[in-house]
Amino acid sequence: MTQDVLELTKDLLARPSVTPLDEGCQTLMADRLSAVGFNIESMVFEDTTNMWARKGIKSPVFCFAGHTDVVPTGDLNKWHTPPFEPTVIDDYVHGRGAADMKGSLAAMVIATERFLAKHPDHNGSIAFLITSDEEGPFINGTTRVIDTLEARNEKITWSLVGEPSSTHKLGDVVKNGRRGSLTGNLTVKGIQGHVAYPHLADNPIHKASPALAELAQMHWDNGNEFFPPTSFQIANINGGTGASNVIPGDLQVMFNFRYSTEVTADELIKRVLNILDAHGLDYDIDWVFNGLPFLTGDGPLLDATKDAIFEVTGYETDPQTSGGTSDGRFIAPTGAQVIELGPVNATIHKVNECVKISDLELLAKCYESILEKLLC
């Protein structure tokens, strides 16, 4: 097995690029891509470093998308090895970001180099959209790059996001869509007072509880063949002063919808407001749109991905839309087909994050095969 994917992965892992820091990861990638003919465009928005790299001026445009930032390490004492000193143990390389997603980034670059060496006169264009703000507030990352590309009518045809999609073995699962995410920040207003004189106060917890119970028990939709039913979950709830003899003056509730393509965010908002109003609550509510649902059905990108995985691994993949959100939610609304394919996700965001070295080579082969199927 060649070691080029491993060595580039280790070079990236050695850089402590905790969100929104990039720590030179994109420069490392850019140097290699420019050497094989890519035009490199750095887009820095506020505290976030982004890279748009493209080779070719024709359509279709195949775009590798990903992020160089990683989540914080957590308790260093619980790591077997220093998180930013990549260490090989048996067939695994350990380090923060190994699976999410510096291993994927290395595989993308190596696959592209190999593809171009074999097919210098390929069809269309190849691009890289890389950000240092995927794990953080995601305000100045991929979404800002997409806004820039859209403003100049530069379109992506197919995008492969390197998120760790696999469950038990490389390529057993790909994400061909994601649920939408909508957060509500609700404040129910009451009147603070002494618990011994409830007639002089108005307890917002008591008032809100029936409405919250109704929201929690509501059946929002049935989902469909690609998406599970929409879910409602209360994530945070806070009320009171901490004292046992004080009725709180207000109640704060944060809840989240993960919703399917069977319902829109506007429809969910309307139904929530109707329930709150029906219970006679005095409230304020702010909404945060984290992403629209998207789906890539049968077509060139999904077909190429399925075929490549079978060709490289010998088994068939399972397209799913489960899990959280990804930056694919910013790319899909432009009309691009989007697929997520990356390593096994068992250790992502955990201490002692690691990725199987042999999987890195398999992933690079899958990426190269997808390029060949779409651009040759």
C-alpha positions in Angstrom: 0.0 0.0 0.0 1.3 3.4 -0.9 1.9 5.9 2.0 1.1 9.2 0.2 -2.4 9.6 1.7 -1.1 8.8 5.2 1.7 11.2 5.0 -0.5 14.1 3.8 -3.0 13.2 6.5 -0.3 13.4 9.2 0.9 16.7 7.8 -2.6 18.1 8.2 -3.2 16.5 11.6 0.0 18.2 13.0 -1.7 21.6 12.6 -3.9 22.6 15.6 -6.7 24.0 13.5 -9.4 24.3 16.1 -12.4 26.3 14.8 -12.0 28.9 13.2 -8.3 28.5 12.8 -6.8 26.9 9.7 -3.1 26.9 10.8 -1.8 26.6 7.2 -3.8 23.5 6.3 -5.3 25.2 3.2 -1.9 26.5 2.2 -0.5 23.0 2.3 -3.4 21.8 0.1 -3.1 24.8 -2.2 0.6 24.3 -2.8 -0.1 20.7 -4.1 -3.1 21.7 -6.1 -1.5 24.7 -7.8 1.4 22.3 -8.8 -1.1 20.3 -10.9 -2.8 23.3 -12.5 -5.3 24.7 -10.1 -6.1 28.3 -9.8 -6.2 29.1 -6.1 -8.4 31.8 -4.6 -8.3 32.5 -0.9 -11.5 34.0 0.6 -11.1 35.3 4.1 -14.3 36.5 5.8 -13.9 37.9 9.3 -12.1 35.1 11.3 -12.6 32.4 8.7 -10.2 31.3 6.0 -11.7 29.7 2.9 -10.2 28.3 -0.3 -11.8 28.0 -3.7 -9.5 26.1 -6.0 -10.5 25.3 -9.6 -8.9 23.6 -12.6 -10.7 24.2 -15.8 -13.2 26.7 -17.1 -15.8 24.4 -18.6 -18.9 22.6 -17.2 -19.7 20.2 -15.6 -17.9 21.2 -12.4 -17.0 18.5 -9.9 -16.3 20.0 -6.5 -14.7 18.4 -3.5 -15.9 20.2 -0.3 -14.7 20.0 3.2 -13.2 21.7 6.3 -9.8 22.1 7.8 -11.1 23.1 11.3 -11.6 20.6 14.1 -13.4 20.6 17.4 -11.5 21.2 20.6 -9.5 18.3 22.0 -11.3 17.8 25.3 -9.4 16.5 28.4 -5.8 16.0 27.2 -5.2 13.5 30.1 -7.7 11.2 28.4 -5.8 11.1 25.1 -3.5 8.1 24.6 -1.3 10.3 22.4 -1.0 14.1 22.0 -4.0 15.1 19.7 -1.9 17.2 17.4 1.1 14.8 17.1 -0.2 12.2 14.6 0.7 8.8 15.9 0.4 5.5 14.1 -0.8 2.6 16.3 -1.2 -0.7 14.4 -3.3 0.2 11.3 -4.7 3.5 12.7 -3.4 7.0 12.7 -4.5 9.0 15.8 -5.1 12.7 16.1 -7.8 15.3 16.3 -9.5 15.5 12.9 -8.2 12.1 11.6 -11.8 11.0 10.7 -13.5 14.4 10.7 -12.1 15.3 8.2 -8.4 15.7 7.5 -8.2 12.1 6.3 -10.8 12.9 3.7 -9.0 16.1 2.6 -5.8 14.1 2.1 -7.6 11.5 0.1 -9.2 14.2 -2.1 -5.9 15.8 -2.9 -4.1 12.5 -3.6 -7.0 11.2 -5.7 -7.0 14.4 -7.8 -3.2 14.2 -8.3 -3.5 10.6 -9.5 -6.5 11.3 -11.7 -4.8 14.2 -13.4 -1.7 12.2 -14.0 -3.8 9.7 -15.9 -6.3 12.0 -17.5 -4.8 15.4 -18.2 -7.4 16.2 -20.8 -10.4 15.3 -18.8 -13.9 16.8 -19.4 -15.2 19.7 -17.4 -13.6 21.2 -14.3 -12.5 20.1 -10.8 -12.8 22.3 -7.8 -12.2 22.4 -4.1 -14.3 24.4 -1.6 -12.6 24.2 1.7 -13.4 26.2 4.9 -12.1 26.6 8.4 -15.5 27.2 9.9 -17.7 24.1 9.7 -17.5 22.9 13.3 -18.2 26.4 14.6 -21.0 29.0 13.9 -20.7 28.3 10.2 -21.4 32.0 9.4 -18.3 33.0 7.4 -17.5 29.6 5.8 -19.0 27.6 3.0 -22.2 29.7 2.9 -20.1 32.9 2.2 -18.1 31.2 -0.5 -21.3 30.0 -2.1 -22.7 33.5 -2.0 -19.6 34.7 -3.8 -19.8 32.0 -6.4 -23.5 32.6 -7.0 -22.9 36.4 -7.4 -20.6 35.7 -10.3 -22.8 32.8 -11.6 -20.1 30.2 -11.1 -22.1 27.0 -10.7 -21.2 23.6 -9.1 -22.7 20.6 -10.9 -21.7 17.8 -8.5 -20.2 18.2 -5.0 -18.7 15.4 -2.9 -18.4 16.4 0.8 -15.8 14.4 2.8 -17.8 14.1 6.0 -17.3 10.8 7.8 -20.4 9.0 6.5 -19.3 5.4 7.0 -20.7 3.4 9.9 -18.9 0.0 10.2 -16.6 -0.1 7.2 -15.5 2.4 4.6 -18.3 3.2 2.1 -21.0 1.1 3.7 -23.1 4.3 4.1 -23.1 7.5 2.0 -25.3 10.5 2.7 -27.4 11.6 -0.2 -29.3 14.2 1.7 -29.8 15.7 5.1 -32.8 16.8 7.2 -33.5 20.4 7.7 -32.8 22.0 11.1 -34.9 24.8 12.7 -34.3 26.1 16.2 -36.8 28.0 18.3 -35.7 30.2 21.3 -38.9 30.7 23.3 -39.4 33.0 26.3 -42.7 32.6 28.1 -43.5 35.6 30.3 -44.9 35.5 33.8 -44.8 37.6 37.0 -42.2 36.9 39.6 -43.4 36.5 43.2 -43.3 34.6 46.5 -44.3 31.0 46.3 -46.4 31.5 49.4 -48.5 34.1 47.5 -49.1 32.6 44.1 -52.2 34.7 43.6 -49.8 37.7 43.4 -47.6 36.1 40.8 -48.0 34.3 37.5 -45.9 31.1 37.1 -44.7 30.8 33.4 -43.5 27.2 34.0 -47.0 26.1 35.0 -48.5 28.1 32.1 -46.1 26.7 29.5 -46.1 23.1 30.5 -49.3 22.0 28.7 -48.2 23.7 25.5 -44.7 22.1 25.7 -46.3 18.7 26.3 -48.5 19.2 23.2 -45.6 20.2 21.1 -43.6 17.2 22.3 -46.4 14.8 21.5 -47.3 16.3 18.2 -47.1 14.1 15.0 -45.6 16.5 12.5 -45.5 14.2 9.4 -44.9 10.7 8.3 -41.6 11.3 6.5 -41.1 9.5 3.2 -38.9 6.9 1.5 -35.8 9.0 2.0 -36.5 10.8 5.3 -37.7 9.7 8.7 -40.7 11.7 10.2 -39.9 15.2 11.5 -38.8 15.3 15.1 -39.2 17.9 17.8 -36.9 18.0 20.8 -36.5 20.4 23.7 -32.7 21.0 24.1 -32.6 23.5 26.9 -35.0 24.8 29.5 -34.4 27.3 32.2 -36.5 29.2 34.7 -36.3 30.5 38.2 -33.7 32.2 40.4 -32.3 29.1 42.1 -34.3 29.8 45.2 -37.1 27.5 46.4 -39.3 30.4 47.5 -39.5 32.4 44.3 -41.9 32.0 41.4 -39.9 32.7 38.3 -40.7 35.8 36.1 -40.1 34.0 32.8 -39.2 30.7 31.3 -36.6 30.1 28.5 -37.0 27.1 26.2 -34.8 26.1 23.3 -36.1 23.5 21.0 -35.1 22.1 17.7 -36.8 20.5 14.7 -35.1 18.0 12.4 -37.5 18.0 9.5 -38.1 16.2 6.3 -39.0 17.4 2.8 -42.7 16.7 3.7 -43.0 20.0 5.6 -41.5 23.5 5.3 -40.0 25.6 8.0 -42.8 28.1 7.6 -45.4 25.4 8.1 -43.6 24.3 11.3 -43.4 27.8 12.6 -47.1 28.4 11.9 -48.1 25.2 13.8 -46.0 26.1 16.8 -47.4 29.6 17.0 -50.9 28.3 16.8 -50.3 25.9 19.7 -48.7 28.7 21.8 -51.5 31.0 21.1 -54.2 28.4 21.8 -52.8 28.1 25.3 -53.0 31.8 25.9 -49.3 32.3 26.5 -47.5 35.7 26.6 -44.3 35.0 24.8 -41.5 36.0 22.6 -39.8 33.7 20.1 -36.8 33.9 17.9 -36.1 31.4 15.1 -32.8 30.2 13.8 -32.7 28.5 10.4 -29.7 26.1 10.5 -30.3 24.5 7.1 -32.9 23.4 4.6 -33.4 19.7 3.9 -31.9 18.5 0.7 -31.9 15.2 -1.3 -29.8 13.9 -4.2 -31.8 11.2 -5.9 -30.7 8.8 -8.6 -28.5 10.5 -11.1 -24.9 10.8 -12.3 -23.3 11.6 -8.9 -25.1 9.0 -6.8 -24.7 6.4 -9.5 -21.0 7.1 -9.9 -20.5 7.0 -6.1 -22.4 3.7 -5.8 -20.4 2.1 -8.6 -17.1 3.4 -7.4 -17.6 2.0 -3.9 -18.6 -1.4 -5.2 -15.6 -1.4 -7.6 -13.1 -0.5 -4.8 -14.6 -2.4 -1.9 -16.7 -5.2 -3.4 -19.8 -4.3 -1.5 -22.7 -2.0 -2.1 -23.3 1.2 -0.2 -26.5 2.3 1.5 -27.6 5.9 0.8 -29.1 7.6 3.9 -30.2 11.0 5.1 -29.8 10.4 8.8 -27.6 12.3 11.2 -27.0 16.0 11.7 -26.3 18.7 9.2 -23.3 19.4 7.0 -22.1 22.1 4.7 -23.8 20.3 1.9 -26.9 22.2 3.0 -25.3 25.4 1.6 -24.3 23.9 -1.7 -27.4 21.9 -2.6 -29.8 25.0 -2.9 -27.7 26.2 -5.8 -29.0 23.2 -7.8 -25.9 21.0 -7.3 -26.1 17.3 -6.6 -24.5 16.6 -3.3 -23.1 13.4 -1.8 -21.2 12.8 1.4 -18.6 10.1 1.5 -15.9 9.7 4.1 -14.3 7.5 6.8 -16.0 5.5 9.6 -17.5 7.9 12.1 -17.1 5.9 15.3 -14.5 8.2 16.9 -15.4 11.6 15.6 -15.4 14.4 18.2 -14.2 11.9 20.8 -10.8 11.7 22.6 -8.4 9.4 20.8 -10.0 10.1 17.4 -8.4 7.9 14.8 -8.9 6.6 11.3 -7.8 3.3 9.7 -4.8 3.8 7.5 -6.0 1.2 4.9 -9.3 3.0 4.7 -7.5 6.2 3.7 -6.1 4.5 0.6 -9.5 2.9 -0.2 -11.1 6.3 0.2 -8.6 7.9 -2.2 -9.4 5.1 -4.7 -13.1 5.7 -4.4 -12.7 9.4 -5.0 -10.4 8.8 -8.0 -12.9 6.3 -9.5 -15.8 8.8 -9.0 -13.8 11.5 -10.9 -13.1 9.0 -13.7 -16.8 8.0 -14.0 -18.0 11.6 -14.2 -15.2 13.4 -16.1 -13.9 10.9 -18.5 
